[in-house]
Amino acid sequence: MTNLQLNREGKLKHFLSIEGLDKELLTEILDTAESFAGMSAQKVKKVPLLRGKTIVNLFFENSTRTRTTFELAASRLSADVVSINIATSATSKGESLLDTIRNLEAMHADMFVVRHAISGAAHFIAQNTAAHISVINAGDGQHAHPTQAMLDMFTIRQHKQDFKQLTVAIIGDILHSRVARSQIQALNTLETKEIRVIAPKTLLPSHVESMGVTAFSDIEEGLIDSDVIIMLRLQKERMTSAFLPSEREYFKCFGLTEERLNMAKPDAIVMHPGPINRGVEIESSIADGAQSVILQQVSNGIAVRMAIMAMTMQSSGDNHD
Amino acid sequence: MTKIHIKNGHIIDPANNIDKMGAVYIADGKILSIFDRPANFTADVVIDAENNIVCPGFIDLSVRLRDPGKSYKGTMRSETAAAACSGVTSLCIPPDTSPVIDTQAVMELIYDKSEKANYTQVYPIGALTQQLAGRELSSMSALKQAGCIAVSNASAPMASLMVLRRAMEYASSHDLLVMYHPDEPSLSNHGCVHEGIFATRYGLPGIPEASESTAVAQCLELARLTGCRLHFSQISCKSSAIKIQQAKKYGLKVTTDVAIHQLHVTENDIEPFNSNYHVLPPFRTEKDKQRLREGLANGTIDAICSDHQPHDLDAKLGAFPETEAGISSLETLLPLTLRLVQDHAISLSQGIAALTQTPAKILGIQRGELTPGFSADVCIFNPTLSWTVNKENWKSAGRNTPFWGVTLQGRVTHTLQSGNIIFSLN
């Protein structure tokens, strides 16, 4: 299968998944993001790169943080931004999803930023939308959340030198996590030394090791000598559907405490894609502590999303010649 | 009626142990003679089957015609025409039509429609429970009177093992075969792909092997308890095959079939998010595929079916988990069976037996052999003729197949049903 995400010149056309993108391209995204990162501190935070372009944020699933950073990223690139929240119940069939897309195409949109509760939704839209439109996946079901993974890589790179030397531990609900899937792919593409996933078996995908990770069900063992600790959010519904007995027991076995943090390297950084459940997956003192880079992740989100938007729109322009 | 002489063909009739060159003579809709020309036989039609195989017409244990109820996906006419061009002369219709096949009236409606279409013999499978709701028994005696030979709950779940037990007991007191789709719904849990490497990577809800094999194990125990004639429809995994093999060894009256695509496609072959690969049971692993092939070779698996499920375009247009499951598979049945022979998984004669003699035996019908006196259901095919799956060659209204655009080897040249030529190529 040809790579849907790249145009004929091998440039980024859509950004749907980390899979199929090579180390050079991921590094280019990080480098481009770096050039945007300094901008936030300046008085004038805008560049005219996407002036005259219309970007539509299509959120079929609620998200304040991701939507806001996409909106800010687009406006800092001088694009016109429209955000549409569509209740999932109104368009549960592909047919009406397609109708929504057709309508927005008719309004001359140049880019769709899509969040959807079903795995594969962003691919489906990219495959079925007009040729000049770029699609960015802002999270689809349990499949991928590639912009989140890239902002995490950006944050890691700010603090650590070389991915080849790093041991990264991802803790929590890997099974249902699109963030973890994209992080694992990005970390592997960037040649990370070791990737560990730490969770009870109920929250691990059946063949998780096929993704190039080592699985641990003992958090203390899994944290030993880690350079980067990534916590995942635990959804409340995992308790009612027999994945876990209680929040309390989860925190007891898999919560990140000061004591457990000491198992990792002294300069280890602690990350979380948010929103945090304090006292469920992480102790408050760690979330707000010196090793936490959680808020940096949020601000980095803007620069990384600017980079991805600019790069995909750039290659869409190339297609017109 | 027309007298037909099929000459120069390579006749393969597993039921009669025939595998050699010869002629078939047909009169009055029946097989009159094989090899020897009957006295005073003057053919009205002569079919030259040079370079071709002549065998009994195929009997397909699971074909959704989508009619009555979903004629936007397929009609009696379009899908039986697809069957005819695939060499299928008899087919079983699972009861999940709309309305459900749980009354004599629906049986008659289907017979009436199929007579008008005038292609293949159809065998409507009666519902095991009313409305397939899994709770109350259907009127099996009435269904049997209307010609029903087997009952099934299609892919709808049973409310409890107790209802399944009673349904099996009741079916067996009317000497009806029970066809059962093994699936424990609480384990398959609305999954859309095999719970394996593919599901892990793409974050798609997975269906573990155990959702099928636990249902197989439970149903085998109930067959032992009730003495019911049991047939498993479309098994997909190794552990099911092993359990069925053991049960057969202990003398249980159980048979099983497999959908042809399960013998060729695994989770590794799925193109990410291509909904034409969305099928239930899902494509499993290479190990499962190999074990199913072995099962077919050693007799654990009795029959091959198409599990034909044509869909309209919209049904497959969406994000993978939201699309409807199923493959339009009648027309790839023969070429994919021949591919098993090319892969040395089974012999040609075994492949033909799994499409003719054994499904006939499972259903208890007098078809599937070229025995004089039997209905003249004949398939003639060219085993080396290549063709491409495209809109010029395709008859089914459903184009939902992972083989779209693929060139396959082996094509039916003539299909005869009760002595009528219902399909001829060109």
Chai-1 contact restraints between the chains, C-beta under 6 A:
chainA,res_idxA,chainB,res_idxB,connection_type,confidence,min_distance_angstrom,max_distance_angstrom,comment,restraint_id
A,M1,B,E271,contact,1.0,0.0,6.0,A-B,restraint_1
A,G94,B,L317,contact,1.0,0.0,6.0,A-B,restraint_2
A,G94,B,G318,contact,1.0,0.0,6.0,A-B,restraint_3
A,G94,B,E322,contact,1.0,0.0,6.0,A-B,restraint_4
A,E95,B,D314,contact,1.0,0.0,6.0,A-B,restraint_5
A,I118,B,A319,contact,1.0,0.0,6.0,A-B,restraint_6
A,I118,B,P321,contact,1.0,0.0,6.0,A-B,restraint_7
A,I118,B,E322,contact,1.0,0.0,6.0,A-B,restraint_8
A,S119,B,G203,contact,1.0,0.0,6.0,A-B,restraint_9
A,S119,B,L204,contact,1.0,0.0,6.0,A-B,restraint_10
A,G120,B,F273,contact,1.0,0.0,6.0,A-B,restraint_11
A,G120,B,A319,contact,1.0,0.0,6.0,A-B,restraint_12
A,G120,B,F320,contact,1.0,0.0,6.0,A-B,restraint_13
A,A121,B,A319,contact,1.0,0.0,6.0,A-B,restraint_14
A,H123,B,F273,contact,1.0,0.0,6.0,A-B,restraint_15
A,F124,B,A319,contact,1.0,0.0,6.0,A-B,restraint_16
A,G141,B,G203,contact,1.0,0.0,6.0,A-B,restraint_17
A,Q142,B,G203,contact,1.0,0.0,6.0,A-B,restraint_18
A,H143,B,Y202,contact,1.0,0.0,6.0,A-B,restraint_19
A,H143,B,G203,contact,1.0,0.0,6.0,A-B,restraint_20
A,R178,B,G203,contact,1.0,0.0,6.0,A-B,restraint_21
A,R181,B,G203,contact,1.0,0.0,6.0,A-B,restraint_22
A,P205,B,T200,contact,1.0,0.0,6.0,A-B,restraint_23
A,S206,B,E195,contact,1.0,0.0,6.0,A-B,restraint_24
A,H207,B,G196,contact,1.0,0.0,6.0,A-B,restraint_25
A,H207,B,I197,contact,1.0,0.0,6.0,A-B,restraint_26
A,H207,B,T200,contact,1.0,0.0,6.0,A-B,restraint_27
A,S210,B,I197,contact,1.0,0.0,6.0,A-B,restraint_28
